[in-house]
Amino acid sequence: MIEVPPSAGVPSGVPAGDPVVSTLFRSGQGGHEQVVLCQDRESGLKAVIAIHSTALGPALGGTRFHAYAGAADPEQAAVLDALNLARGMSYKNALAGLDHGGGKAVIIGDPEQIKTEALLRAYGRFVASLGGRYVTACDVGTYVQDMDVIAEECRWTTGRSPENGGAGDSSVLTAFGVYQGMRAAAQRLWGAPTLRDRLVGVAGVGKVGRHLVEHLVRDGARVVLTDVREEAVREVLAAHSGAPVTAVADTAALIRTEGLDVYAPCALGGALNDETVPVLTAKAVCGAANNQLAHPGVEKDLDERGILYAPDYVVNAGGVIQVADELHGFDFARAKAKASKIFDTTTAIFERAATDGVPPAVAADRLAEQRMGL
């Protein structure tokens, strides 16, 4: 993080070295077009809307509802999170082949405590005031029913329920896209786009993970899985009682599984870090979780160990492809056809990485920046 010296002309009231100002204007992670701070005192709404880029079209990205309770300054943490997430959406949307830039919004607070219809409507009015520069959708802490409420105030809302003209749950195409990325990894490593007879470890069998297991079983893979929720594990094992699907106690055991071919992180971010990468037995990593690389440099560690990494923001783009299709009158077949191209995009990234002599994560960034004209 670049610190802003007192002599750098910081506006009155903004402390020198303010990390938000530094990130936005003085960091390679900045370059955002617009950041909007929103407040509605009557409903208690405090929100941040960050638009990173509209070079390819209106910014598209979800609305996160989170309290940031562990942060020393929750409001500042929320702004920084919105900035980082919006930038990531620009890259994801670019490589998904969408005519959308990247944006993200954060509503600050505990959704279990403060989420009301009045607050969501107030938020919808702020999004509407941007005139279509930002299109919102679901994210952590927001759901289909929330998008239905927001849509009452703002037509630039996706992720709505089918009965309200939306696509509903986006986990189906998210899992399908991850499976396509995994097929591309298999093609690269073993010469055929199939996981048949391969051992795949799935960490997290929530909405996306359980759909991914279905694709893998159908393809003839062997699956070992884990989840912090024992009930979720039991449900998936029961659904595939006649298939080669087993479970282990935790992720630490999963990543050390002997003979593991592919590791699929489908839960929390930061799954690939200084502790997990050295002991990972898999030959490839391809999963649905966001922000899998705990810090810059992990992609090089994977590369040096000969582990093929399918960049998370590439392979998990099926969900954003689905919600983007709502803007044209949702058609599942059309959205699925577009999500199937994640195979081609992932293949192109692996080829670019080999040509440039860089890790796939670097190659993915380069391809995205090429499309965005950066």
N, C-alpha and C positions, 0 to 999 in steps of 0.2 A: 504494500500500500504506500503510495507516494504522499509524503507529508507536505502541506502547504505552508511555506514560511510566512511569518507575519508581514513581510514586505511585499508579498505577492499580490496585493490588491484585493484581499478578501473583503466582500461586502460587509457593511456594518451589521453586527448582530450574529455573524457566522464566525465561530471560533476558528483560529488558525489551526490548520491541520485537521479540519473537520473531515471525517472519512467519506461522508456522502459527497461533498464538493470535490474531494480528491478523486473519488471513483468516477464521478460524472464527467468532470472536465479535464482531469490531469492524469488519467490512468489509461493504459492500453485496454482495460476492461470496460471503459466508458464509451463515449461517442453516442449516447442516447439522444434521440430527437426531442423528447418531451417527457417531463415528469410532473404529474399532477397530484397535489396533496388535497384530499377531500375531507370535509368535516360537516356533519349535520348534528347540531347540538341536541335537537329534540329527540332524535332516535338514538343518539350516542355513537353514530358512525364516525370512525376515523379510518381513512383508507388512502392507499397510494396506488396510482396507476402509472406504470412506466412503459413508455413506447421507445423501443430501441431503434427500430427501422421500419420505414414504409417504402423502401426501395422497390420491393416486389409487389406491394399492395398493402391494404389495411393490416395493421398489426393484429395478430391473433394469438391469444394465450389465456390460460385459466385465471380464476380468482381464488386466491388462497385466503383462508380465514384462520388466523393463528394469533396467539397471545404474545409470543416471544417472551414468556415469563422469566426465562432464565437469563435474559440479556440485561446488562446494566442500564441500557437505554432502549426499551422496546420499540419506540417509534423510529429511532435511528436504525435499529436492526431490521425493522420492517422495510424501510426504504432501501437499504443495501440488498436485502433479499429480493425485492422487486426488481432492482437494477440487474442483478445477476441472472435472475430467472428470465427476464425480458430478453437479455442478450442471448441466452441459450435458445429461446424460442425462435429468434431470427435464424440461427443456424439449423435448427430442427426443421422449420418450415421450408427453408431453402432446399435442403436435401430431400425433403418429402415431395418436392416438385410442386409445391403449392404457390399460388400467386398471393402470398401473404408475407408480411414482415413479422417481426417479433414484438410481443408485448406481454405484460403480466401485471396483475393487480393483487394487492394484499389488503384485506380488511383486518384491522388490528383489534384483537380481543379474543376471548374464549368463546367459540361458537355455542358451546353448551350453556353459557351464561347470558350472552347478550344478543344472540341472533333472533331477530323478530322480522315480521313482514314489513314493518315500517322502516327498519334499517336497510333491508334488502331493496326496498323500493327507492329509498334515498340514494343508495349506491347506484341503482339502475339509472336514475336521473343524471348522476354525474357522468356515467359512461355515455349516455345519450348526448350529453352536452359536447362531446368530442366529435359529433357528427359523422361517425363511422370510421374515424382513424384507428379506433381500437375495437376489436370484437372479442367478447368475453366468453368463457366456458367454465366448466367445473375444474376444481383442483382440490388440494387437501382442505378439508373442512367445509366444502360446498358440494352440493349434490343436485341431481336432476330437478328435484322439487324446488330447490332454491333458484335455479335458472328459470323455471316457469314463473316465479314471482318477479324476478328481475326483468324478464321479458315483458311484463305488464307495463313497464316504464321505458323499455329500451329495445328497439328492434334488432340491435346488433348484439344478439345473445344467442349462443349455440349451446348444445348439450341439454336441450329440453326433452321433455317426455314425448313419446310417440303420439299420445293423444293431443299434444299441443304442437304438433308439426315437427318434432325433433327426432333425433336418432336414438335417444335413450342411452343405455349403458355402453360406453365406448371400450370396455375391456375386451370384447370379442375381437375387434380388429387390432387392438393393441397386441394381444397374444398371437394373432395370425401374423402380424408383421415381425414379431420376434422370431417366430418359427421360420419365416422366410429368410431372415438374417442368419439363422442357425444353418439352414440349408446351404446358404452361400459359404459359410465357414466350412461346412463339410465338403463342399465342392473343392475349396481351396486346399484343404488338408488331405483329403482322402480320394479326390477325383470323381466324386459322385454327389449330387445334391440330395442326399438322403441321410437320415439318422438311424437307419435300420441296423440293428445289432450294436449300436453305440450306447454307451452308458452316459446318461445325462443327469446331472444333479441340479435339482430345482430348489432354491432357497426362497420360500414364501409361496404358499398356495392359496392366496386370496383370490379375488375375482380374476386377475390376469393369470396368475400362476396355474390355477386349476384348468383354465382353458388351454394353456400351453401344454400341460400334461396330456390333455386329450389329443392334441395334434401329434405329440411324440409317440403316444401309444398307437395311434392309427398308422404312423409311419414305421412301426416295428422297432422302436427304440426300447431300451431298458431304462427305467427311471428310478432314481433314489431321491427322496424329498425330505424336507423338514420345514417346520413352521413353529413359531412361538406359541401358537394356539393349537392345543392338542385336538380340539374338536375339528378344526380344519383338516388336519392330517387324517383323522379317522374318516371323515367324509370322502376325501379323495381316494383313500385306500379302498373304501367300500365301493366306490363307483367303478373301480378298476380291479375288482377282486380276482378276475381271471387273467390279468395281465402281469408282466414282470415289473411291478411297481412296489417298492419297499420304502421304508422310512428310517431315518437315523435321528439321534437325540437332538442335535443342534447343528448350526452352520459350521462350527469348528470341526465337527466330525465329518460333515459333508465334504468340505474342501480337501480333506485328507483321504478321502475314499480311494482305495487302490483301484487302478484301472479306469478312473474317471476320464471320459473323453471331453465332455463339455460341462462347464459350470454356468448356471443360469441364475444370477441374482435377481430376484423378483420382489424384494421387500424394500428395505431402507437403503439410502444412499451411502457412499463411503465404504462399500463392501470390499473394494480393492485398495488395500493399504499396506503399510510397511510390515504389518504382522501377518496378513493373509497371503500376499503374493509369494513370499518365500516358501510357503508350505503347500501351495496349491498344486494338486496333482493333474488337473485338467490340461488338455492341449489347446483348448479354446474357451473363451468367455463370451457369452451372448445371453443377455437377460433384459428384463423389462424395467428394472429399477432405474431411477434417475440419478445422475451425478455419482456414478459408481466409482470413479477415480477420486480417492480421498484428497489428493493434492497433486499439483503439477509434478511430473517426474515419474509417477506410477506407470504411465503408459510406456516409458522407456524401460522400467523394471520388467514389465510383462514381455516386452520385445526381446530383452536380453535373455530372458528365460525360455524364449521360443514359444511363448503362449500367444496365440492369435486372439486379438481383442476386437470384437465387433462393437464399434462405438454405440453407447446406449441411446444417445439422442437420435441416431439413425434408425436403429431397429425397433425402438418403441414408439415410432411415429404413427402407427396405425390409428391410435386414438384421435390425434389431431387431424388426420386425414378424414376420419369419420365425421367429426364435428364441423369441419370446414365444408363438407358436402351439404350440410343442412342449409347453407346459404343459397344453394341452388335447387332446393326442394329435395330432401334426402332420398337417395336411392341406394340401398345396401349393395346391390350388385356392382354399381358404378364405383362406390367407395372401396369395396373389396378388391376390384380390379386395380385400382390405384395403389392400394396397400401391397398388392402382390409384387409391385415394382421395387419394393424394399430389397428383394433378392438381387435385382440388377444394380441398385445403388450400392449395396454392400459389396458386391463383386467388384464394382468399379473402384471402390475405396481400397480394397485389398490390392488391386492391380496398380493403383496410383502409389500406394505405400511401397510396393516392391520396386517400382520404377524410380521413385524419388529417394529410396533408401531411408524412409522415415517410418515411425509407428503408424498404424491405421488411424489413430485418433488425430494425428497431425495431418494426415492425408485428407481426412474428412473435413477438417476445418478449412483446408485449402480449397477443396471443391466447393464448399458452401460460400466462402468469400469470393470465389470466382463468379458464382452465380449472382451474388449480391453486388458485384462490382466494387468490392473493397480492395 
